[in-house]
Amino acid sequence: MIIGKVIGTVWSTKKDENLVGAKFLIVRELDLELKEKSNFVIAVDSVGAGEGEVVLVATGSSARQTNFTKNKPIDAVVMAIIDKLDKTE
């Protein structure tokens, strides 16, 4: 899983019929201090996340395990909006 920040949206008027209704977000990866890294991913939003929010992204086959993404051609999904991050180190 990846911790990231939503930095934008991808608009697509033509897409696979299984993706109709999907909202695509641009998510920049964050480190544990919530500092931006250079990596980013385009992820389908399954929780109603918005720009500027810190989110948890699942990738690979795990991305197809939410109710919305099941059996769809998706490789990354925003599956949670992070309210707080506690670390012990």
Rosetta silent file (secondary structure, phi, psi, omega in degrees, C-alpha in Angstrom):
SEQUENCE: MIIGKVIGTVWSTKKDENLVGAKFLIVRELDLELKEKSNFVIAVDSVGAGEGEVVLVATGSSARQTNFTKNKPIDAVVMAIIDKLDKTE
SCORE:     score description
SCORE:     0.000 S_00000001
   1 L     0.000  156.437 -176.397    0.000    0.000    0.000 S_00000001
   2 E  -124.462  136.777  168.923    1.026    3.574   -0.617 S_00000001
   3 E   -91.880  132.104 -178.188    0.450    6.721    1.422 S_00000001
   4 E  -150.504  173.154  177.891   -0.184    9.616   -0.925 S_00000001
   5 E  -122.075  131.932  178.759   -1.707   13.031   -1.427 S_00000001
   6 E   -72.313  120.710 -177.347   -4.333   13.743   -4.062 S_00000001
   7 E  -116.119   -0.277  179.232   -2.864   16.410   -6.339 S_00000001
   8 E   173.199 -177.520 -177.556   -5.310   16.372   -9.231 S_00000001
   9 E  -129.223  146.402  173.538   -7.890   14.631  -11.368 S_00000001
  10 E  -106.937  126.282  177.900   -7.725   12.896  -14.750 S_00000001
  11 L  -101.203  135.090  179.449  -10.697   13.491  -17.031 S_00000001
  12 L  -143.471  114.455 -179.409  -11.574   10.894  -19.657 S_00000001
  13 L   -84.160  -25.398  176.517  -14.679   11.077  -21.819 S_00000001
  14 L  -117.149  125.145  179.467  -13.930    7.799  -23.633 S_00000001
  15 L  -156.537  169.038  176.401  -12.981    4.770  -21.581 S_00000001
  16 L   -52.613  139.024 -177.261  -13.645    1.067  -21.166 S_00000001
  17 H   -58.842  -25.564  177.315  -17.320    0.484  -20.400 S_00000001
  18 H   -71.721  -12.854 -178.257  -16.337   -1.142  -17.081 S_00000001
  19 H  -105.765    3.966  177.487  -14.868    2.208  -15.990 S_00000001
  20 L   -61.176  130.833 -177.884  -17.887    4.398  -16.708 S_00000001
  21 L    91.800   -7.068 -179.574  -18.592    6.375  -13.543 S_00000001
  22 L   -80.278  139.701  175.617  -15.043    5.963  -12.227 S_00000001
  23 L  -104.482  125.213 -178.600  -13.238    9.047  -10.904 S_00000001
  24 E  -101.308  128.275 -179.128   -9.493    9.029  -11.598 S_00000001
  25 E  -115.514  144.731  171.702   -7.173   10.817   -9.166 S_00000001
  26 E   -92.615  120.481 -176.266   -3.514   11.779   -9.467 S_00000001
  27 E  -120.230  119.550  177.040   -1.864   10.722   -6.205 S_00000001
  28 E   -89.571  130.645 -179.928    1.699   11.766   -5.312 S_00000001
  29 E   -65.654  143.289  177.925    3.451    9.314   -2.996 S_00000001
  30 E  -118.896  153.439  171.657    4.411   10.584    0.489 S_00000001
  31 L   -88.988 -176.372 -176.275    7.030    9.413    2.972 S_00000001
  32 L   -70.498  -13.062  173.831    6.249    8.801    6.661 S_00000001
  33 L   -93.601    7.649 -179.018    6.871   12.479    7.440 S_00000001
  34 L    63.756   28.657  174.252    4.200   13.249    4.805 S_00000001
  35 L   -91.862  139.492 -177.280    6.799   14.848    2.532 S_00000001
  36 E   -67.557  138.234  172.389    6.179   14.460   -1.183 S_00000001
  37 E  -103.098  177.178 -177.760    8.262   11.999   -3.174 S_00000001
  38 E   -81.945  -20.109 -177.030    8.698   12.089   -6.941 S_00000001
  39 E   -74.226  147.497  173.458    6.532    9.007   -7.633 S_00000001
  40 E  -143.956  164.726  178.796    2.865    9.298   -8.493 S_00000001
  41 E  -142.509  149.792  170.521    0.045    6.990   -9.504 S_00000001
  42 E   -96.784  121.961 -174.678   -3.311    7.384  -11.218 S_00000001
  43 E  -128.597  145.036  174.052   -5.869    5.687   -8.979 S_00000001
  44 E   -77.523  136.462 -178.776   -9.608    5.094   -9.126 S_00000001
  45 E   -89.545  121.951  177.499  -11.395    6.734   -6.194 S_00000001
  46 L  -112.213    3.299 -174.539  -13.648    4.388   -4.199 S_00000001
  47 L  -129.442    2.365  179.601  -14.148    6.615   -1.120 S_00000001
  48 L    80.524   33.157  179.823  -14.898   10.145   -2.351 S_00000001
  49 L   -71.977  155.557  179.307  -11.434   11.626   -1.792 S_00000001
  50 L  -129.790  172.039 -178.492  -10.661   15.141   -2.937 S_00000001
  51 L   -58.475  134.122  179.336   -7.696   17.260   -3.904 S_00000001
  52 L    92.858  -12.386 -178.806   -5.264   17.849   -1.028 S_00000001
  53 L   -80.874  147.384  175.203   -6.375   14.854    1.031 S_00000001
  54 E   -90.217  129.323 -171.239   -3.908   12.263    2.318 S_00000001
  55 E  -132.665  166.560  174.027   -5.022    8.809    1.211 S_00000001
  56 E  -110.954  127.407 -176.328   -4.141    5.120    1.274 S_00000001
  57 E  -116.836  131.057  172.025   -3.755    3.482   -2.137 S_00000001
  58 E  -100.847  142.670 -179.524   -3.782   -0.249   -2.883 S_00000001
  59 E  -125.121  170.269  178.383   -2.102   -1.431   -6.069 S_00000001
  60 H    70.210 -150.599 -177.076   -1.952   -4.579   -8.148 S_00000001
  61 H   -63.428  -25.391  177.245   -4.550   -7.315   -7.737 S_00000001
  62 H   -64.385  -25.759  179.911   -5.558   -5.851   -4.347 S_00000001
  63 H   -66.756  -16.997 -179.313   -6.890   -2.794   -6.195 S_00000001
  64 H   -99.537   23.857 -177.262   -9.665   -4.975   -7.621 S_00000001
  65 L  -106.112   -2.527  177.363  -11.033   -6.016   -4.222 S_00000001
  66 L   -82.914  165.384  178.559  -13.350   -3.073   -3.430 S_00000001
  67 L   -59.093  -41.054 -177.487  -17.058   -3.177   -4.260 S_00000001
  68 L   -73.994  -35.763 -171.573  -16.607   -0.632   -7.059 S_00000001
  69 L   -94.993   -3.793 -176.099  -13.421   -2.073   -8.597 S_00000001
  70 L   -53.755  125.894  177.172  -14.193   -5.798   -8.484 S_00000001
  71 L    60.673   28.901  177.536  -13.283   -7.463  -11.795 S_00000001
  72 L  -112.506  156.804 -177.239  -12.454   -4.141  -13.477 S_00000001
  73 L   -76.780   71.995 -175.426   -9.232   -3.227  -15.328 S_00000001
  74 L  -126.290  136.775  179.340   -7.777   -1.246  -12.420 S_00000001
  75 L  -113.278   -8.764  178.620   -4.238   -1.332  -11.018 S_00000001
  76 E  -150.416  137.012 -179.742   -4.559    1.326   -8.268 S_00000001
  77 E  -138.881  135.191  170.439   -7.448    2.372   -6.009 S_00000001
  78 E   -79.085  114.870 -174.695   -7.841    5.016   -3.311 S_00000001
  79 E  -113.677   -2.977  178.609   -9.394    2.883   -0.584 S_00000001
  80 E  -161.030  147.582  170.383   -9.123    5.160    2.477 S_00000001
  81 E  -102.562  124.934 -175.060   -8.769    8.790    3.478 S_00000001
  82 L   -84.560  125.306  176.765   -6.170    9.076    6.250 S_00000001
  83 L   -89.527  -37.133 -175.865   -7.231   11.145    9.262 S_00000001
  84 L  -155.115  147.481  178.251   -4.092   10.623   11.342 S_00000001
  85 L  -126.849  114.183  177.929   -0.785    8.823   11.067 S_00000001
  86 L  -108.142  130.204  173.855    0.928    7.642   14.275 S_00000001
  87 L  -126.718  152.068 -175.236    4.404    6.131   14.203 S_00000001
  88 L   -93.566  -12.385  179.978    6.416    4.843   17.095 S_00000001
  89 L   -93.117    0.000    0.000    9.890    5.781   15.821 S_00000001
